[in-house]
Amino acid sequence: MSDTQPDDTFEDTSFVPHLDARQRAMLAEMGVRVWAPRAEAAVAGPAAEPAPVSAPVSAPAAVVPEPVAARAVPPVTTSRAPVAVAPSPAPVPAAAPAAVPVERLRPAGVAAMDWPALQAAVSGCEACGLCKTRRNTVFGVGDIGADWMIVGEAPGENEDLQGEPFVGAAGQLLDNMLRAVGRSRAGEGAKGAYIANVLKCRPPANRNPQPQEVAQCEPYLARQVALVKPKIIVAMGRFAVQSLLRTDEPIGRLRGRVHRYEGVPVIVTYHPAYLLRTPADKAKAWEDLCLAMETAGQ
Ligand code: URA
């Protein structure tokens, strides 16, 4: 279906042959009216609708040049135990005046770390100023052996408090979206998903991530991707998309085709928080999830 197709062409979910009753119920829960997919839907060209959030950011600054040995790292034992997110200790309030930079370098060797080392590195990270205001780092959650990975933007207030990504209202919609494709953050393998953000610390007052923060944090995400080895990454929202793909193109022009990050196929879609504000675009998000399923061979 083209992105410009009007709403009234959507059809009842009962016409969709590959969805079972449970999935149709889940889509109804997600608030999506499902249309009968057309052959061309999955390969639709770039959409022309505007990006969901204000103006595009400039492309993120180049990441600190730490080689990412994504596919060279020996396979991790995929005990199916989800990685527990241990909230990091509350930071000691900075005694130095705000004008004094406190940023330090990331720990060395992120690109070769195993899960415990990576999680510890994130918990203690002081590579940018966000360490001064965070309550907890927000590492990631889900099955480290999952073949789907969801990448969001940055923790918000609830995530900062709980140390887990997507726990607020947007997280509930994300959970519904995952259920619609037969997955959950608690599931394992083909029923699971691993969820992480580009930034591991909350930007104060939920302001936009800054390019230098994205650049400092990106090696952690790159290592998470290398360790999970997903078949598909679903990038949600402008910052996740533009950071992963190193572009300042709006989401609307990036949807509907398969991109790559570290060799892994990436599908671009809207952020659940945007979809809560703009429910009419949930149908496009479902279209994106269908492309993700198709690309992952599911
Ligand atoms: N939005 C995100 O992008 N990530 C979260 O963890 C929460 C809200």
Residues whose N, C-alpha, C, O or C-beta is under 5 A from the ligand:
A	BS01	URA	G152 E153 A154 P155 G156 E159 E164 P165 F166 A170 N197
